[in-house]
Amino acid sequence: MAAIRFGLIGAGGIAEYTARELAGHPDAAIVAVADPSEPRARALADRFGVPAVLAHHEALLVRDDVDAVYVAVPNSLHAPLACAALEHGKHVLLEKPFAMNATEATAVAAAAERNDRVLMLGMNQRFDPAVQRARALVEQGSLGAVYHTRAFWRRRAGIPRIGSWFTSRAAAGGGALLDIGVHMLDATLHILGEFEPASVTGAAFTRFGNRGLGDGSWGRSERSFDTFDVDDFATALIRMKSGAVVSLDAAWALHQEAMEERGIELYGEDAGLSVFGNRLYQRDADRSFVTRQGLPAGPLAFPHASRVHHFVNVLLGREAPVVTVAQSLAVQRILDAIYTSARTGAEVRL
Ligand SMILES: NC(=O)c1ccc[n+]([C@@H]2O[C@H](COP(=O)([O-])OP(=O)(O)OC[C@H]3O[C@@H](n4cnc5c(N)ncnc54)[C@H](O)[C@@H]3O)[C@@H](O)[C@H]2O)c1
């Protein structure tokens, strides 16, 4: 019998990737999947040999053979379903963003504490070997004090399925910033090892999706919303308590050459680092400029490179949690502040 038995809540686009990773862990099994869309739940169950297909999450949460749940539903359902799962005594691996806002996220964190269950946000970018290497280099002091970071995820035409829940403020809470900006922000703060912001200035724009442009068609949910009322581009400057600044761009659609650009560029007193380019910029003893490619940073902390394996290993006591609830709350508060600043035109102090 598998050590950790999972229930999946939501059988959409991302659940398939998670199911594949769970299937690849020797001590995990998927025992049930719940989705109001019977065809999507059935298709996932057939592909991964899941015995129980359920129409409602409640039917999954009352089962005694479910130890942990993975929640991958529209953002407006993150907090209510994660809270329900925790109140039923299940451990929760929750998709990003944490919730619609920090108030909701705080309620989920309290439910985890009250029920003494493990709650973790599924921040997959943290397990990317490039991010793991960058974290190790910063921790070792190889860059000196890092005072500036440029983090960005910009697509030319990559709006998830226009008209689905992704592009409705009521169902998603926000657009590109909550969908992909959250990843680069979370990974950046993780690499820096610093989650304490001092202030935030942000701006958000809706310039493509509202004109029916920029569709990238990610996601499996129906196109059932008429109004596109989320950001397809957002930008922010985040000033950390240490004095370091982070500039963040998130674009679902933009007039640019590249189909997709995802980057975290760190600038320290002793060296600079292009995280995904795996390049270190330094000056040698004779003061000449050097670029080093493919840096060794020792063995990876998480060689499986998987948030899903990490979560299972945490439940089994084999790994210490690397994505903490406190960190995820800090990220959500920054996202809230970016939207507040975008709306008011003023800096938000945190
Ligand atoms: N970590 C990542 O890189 C990543 C990537 C994509 C999506 N996501 C996140 O995962 C979540 C799901 O996104 P997706 O791309 O799979 O969307 P999707 O639209 O493809 O799937 C969402 C699924 O949720 C189902 N659903 C709705 N209400 C439900 C309920 N009450 N109970 C059970 N299922 C319900 C829908 O029927 C649908 O099948 C979102 O929060 C999204 O932000 C994360």
The ligand as an SDF file (V2000), in Angstrom:
LIG
                    3D

 44 48  0  0  0  0  0  0  0  0999 V2000
    1.9290   25.8350  -10.9140 N   0  0  0  0  0  0  0  0  0  0  0  0
    1.7040   26.1500  -12.1710 C   0  0  0  0  0  0  0  0  0  0  0  0
    2.6280   26.3410  -12.9300 O   0  0  0  0  0  0  0  0  0  0  0  0
    0.2900   26.2470  -12.6600 C   0  0  0  0  0  0  0  0  0  0  0  0
    0.0460   26.1470  -14.0290 C   0  0  0  0  0  0  0  0  0  0  0  0
   -1.2840   26.2580  -14.4490 C   0  0  0  0  0  0  0  0  0  0  0  0
   -2.2970   26.4650  -13.5420 C   0  0  0  0  0  0  0  0  0  0  0  0
   -2.0240   26.5800  -12.2220 N   0  0  0  0  0  0  0  0  0  0  0  0
   -3.0850   26.8320  -11.2370 C   0  0  0  0  0  0  0  0  0  0  0  0
   -3.8570   25.6310  -11.0950 O   0  0  0  0  0  0  0  0  0  0  0  0
   -5.2220   25.9560  -10.9140 C   0  0  0  0  0  0  0  0  0  0  0  0
   -6.0240   25.2600  -12.0110 C   0  0  0  0  0  0  0  0  0  0  0  0
   -5.5740   25.7080  -13.2750 O   0  0  0  0  0  0  0  0  0  0  0  0
   -5.7640   24.8540  -14.6050 P   0  0  0  0  0  0  0  0  0  0  0  0
   -4.8220   25.4190  -15.5740 O   0  0  0  0  0  0  0  0  0  0  0  0
   -5.7470   23.4230  -14.3010 O   0  0  0  0  0  0  0  0  0  0  0  0
   -7.2470   25.3300  -14.9770 O   0  0  0  0  0  0  0  0  0  0  0  0
   -8.3490   24.5420  -15.8190 P   0  0  0  0  0  0  0  0  0  0  0  0
   -9.3660   25.5530  -16.1690 O   0  0  0  0  0  0  0  0  0  0  0  0
   -7.6950   23.7650  -16.9120 O   0  0  0  0  0  0  0  0  0  0  0  0
   -8.9410   23.4890  -14.7850 O   0  0  0  0  0  0  0  0  0  0  0  0
   -9.6650   23.8530  -13.6260 C   0  0  0  0  0  0  0  0  0  0  0  0
  -10.5140   22.6500  -13.2630 C   0  0  0  0  0  0  0  0  0  0  0  0
  -11.1630   22.9010  -12.0040 O   0  0  0  0  0  0  0  0  0  0  0  0
  -12.4380   22.2920  -12.0880 C   0  0  0  0  0  0  0  0  0  0  0  0
  -13.3060   22.7550  -10.9960 N   0  0  0  0  0  0  0  0  0  0  0  0
  -14.0540   23.8680  -10.9120 C   0  0  0  0  0  0  0  0  0  0  0  0
  -14.7280   23.8720   -9.7290 N   0  0  0  0  0  0  0  0  0  0  0  0
  -14.3980   22.7260   -9.0700 C   0  0  0  0  0  0  0  0  0  0  0  0
  -14.7560   22.1520   -7.8130 C   0  0  0  0  0  0  0  0  0  0  0  0
  -15.5880   22.7640   -6.9660 N   0  0  0  0  0  0  0  0  0  0  0  0
  -14.2280   20.9600   -7.4700 N   0  0  0  0  0  0  0  0  0  0  0  0
  -13.3760   20.3240   -8.2820 C   0  0  0  0  0  0  0  0  0  0  0  0
  -13.0010   20.8130   -9.5020 N   0  0  0  0  0  0  0  0  0  0  0  0
  -13.4910   22.0130   -9.8740 C   0  0  0  0  0  0  0  0  0  0  0  0
  -12.9000   22.6700  -13.4870 C   0  0  0  0  0  0  0  0  0  0  0  0
  -14.0160   21.9050  -13.9090 O   0  0  0  0  0  0  0  0  0  0  0  0
  -11.6340   22.3790  -14.2810 C   0  0  0  0  0  0  0  0  0  0  0  0
  -11.5890   21.0510  -14.7290 O   0  0  0  0  0  0  0  0  0  0  0  0
   -5.3150   27.4710  -10.9400 C   0  0  0  0  0  0  0  0  0  0  0  0
   -5.2820   27.9310   -9.6390 O   0  0  0  0  0  0  0  0  0  0  0  0
   -4.0520   27.9080  -11.6510 C   0  0  0  0  0  0  0  0  0  0  0  0
   -3.6030   29.1760  -11.2160 O   0  0  0  0  0  0  0  0  0  0  0  0
   -0.7440   26.4570  -11.7690 C   0  0  0  0  0  0  0  0  0  0  0  0
  1  2  1  0
  2  3  2  0
  2  4  1  0
  4  5  1  0
  4 44  2  0
  5  6  2  0
  6  7  1  0
  7  8  2  0
  8  9  1  0
  8 44  1  0
  9 10  1  0
  9 42  1  0
 10 11  1  0
 11 12  1  0
 11 40  1  0
 12 13  1  0
 13 14  1  0
 14 15  2  0
 14 16  1  0
 14 17  1  0
 17 18  1  0
 18 19  2  0
 18 20  1  0
 18 21  1  0
 21 22  1  0
 22 23  1  0
 23 24  1  0
 23 38  1  0
 24 25  1  0
 25 26  1  0
 25 36  1  0
 26 27  1  0
 26 35  1  0
 27 28  2  0
 28 29  1  0
 29 30  1  0
 29 35  2  0
 30 31  1  0
 30 32  2  0
 32 33  1  0
 33 34  2  0
 34 35  1  0
 36 37  1  0
 36 38  1  0
 38 39  1  0
 40 41  1  0
 40 42  1  0
 42 43  1  0
M  CHG  2   8   1  16  -1
M  END
$$$$
